[in-house]
Amino acid sequence: MRRVVVTGLGAITPIGNDIETMWANLAAGKHGFGPITRFDLEGYKASLAAEVKDFDPLEYLEKGEVRRLDLYSIYAIAAASQAVKDSGIEGQIAPERFDVCFGSGIGGMETFETEIEKLLSGGSRKVSPLFIPMMIPNLAAGNLAIRFKAKGSCTAVITACATGTDAIGTAYRAIKHGYADGAIAGGSEAVIARMGVSGFQNMTALTTSSDPDAASLPFDKRRGGFVIGEGAGALILEEYEHAKARGAKIYAEVSGYGSTCDAHHITAPTPDGESSARAISDAYKESGSPEGVIYINAHGTGTPLNDAAETKAIKRAFDGYTGNILVSSTKSMTGHMLGAAGAVEAIIAILALGKKVIPPTIGLKEPDPECDLDYVPLEARQAPVELAMSVSLGFGGHNACVAFKANS
């Protein structure tokens, strides 16, 4: 089988709109939470979000393009533009061998709201002819393919909060099995809007804390829901010999991928973590089952059911031995970026592997006895990481795990 490596990274996040800023804030333990600014909060129990800040779309797009795109697609283009530039792959790969595998959990929520208001106030003729292409969740992938002349497979993975991870895994397998030489992979999301917040709030998934410093509390016994986030993460995956031949910078090798389903409940994970454990185990075994220090960037949403089940899944995946495993939830700083989470967290795992620094789980001051792994609480930690893994769990029972090791 062909080897697959990562040659470019890009990110738009609540804690930084480029890789360097995001990593600096992660390593320093700084979160991106604050009161929602997008709409009037009267009547809302959930008042906090992890919004993208100081983002200028005109750094990546013309004014006319911005008007014709939903924010989730704008974030996708910005992150992918960073990754493509970082990789130097543009013009160095045959278009027919260049894939896009990029998804969104929900798609154009802001566009949906805006056009519904037009319909209700002025009738059907007021609805924009661009409503559908702005809203549907495959158009981030479509717009990336158009922009970067990627004429291979263009796929939009939609597996809720596992979207970004499954997109990376799908692209990895396409390259590994010879269907492509490179791919833009990742996810984006922009649902900090009235409908998005109302929906998650009313299903009691969101924290109702008004204190930004005590809002996102993964693995803490005080946890009560996640902080909704937004943004995008993009990676350039490339066949190793192709990358080597053009002298590309290589961040890491993609060494494993696991994807399973709970087949249990539309939102709740299986309490014993059996299916998510298989996804983690599959990625680990495909990586060669290394015995050194392993870093797991956990799904770690800060919801009562998820964190306990994920802890059980990690233990189960490694047959109860977790002495060499370090775990952290960077959602304690970024919030839950939904369809973008897996992509951004995979990037964080890659950076942790390369820098030998584990970002912390901030806010973890009162550990839950059911969550008894080493979650690197409060402060970043240096560690000789040999394998980095990123776990994502999505509504619908989707479980995904992608693994990375240093290129050798």
PEBEL-V592443 format. One record per helix or strand. SS is the DSSP state (H for helix, E for strand). FROM is the first residue (numbers start at 0). TO is the last residue. If there is no record, write none. Layout:
SS_FROM_TO / SS_FROM_TO
This chain:
E_3_12 / E_15_15 / H_18_27 / E_33_34 / E_47_49 / H_56_58 / H_62_66 / H_70_86 / H_94_96 / E_97_102 / H_108_121 / H_123_125 / H_130_134 / H_138_147 / E_153_154 / H_159_175 / E_181_188 / H_193_201 / E_205_205 / H_211_213 / E_219_219 / E_225_225 / E_227_228 / E_230_238 / H_239_244 / E_251_260 / H_273_285 / E_292_296 / H_303_316 / E_324_327 / H_330_333 / E_335_335 / H_337_354 / E_356_357 / E_360_360 / E_366_366 / E_376_376 / E_380_381 / E_384_393 / E_397_404
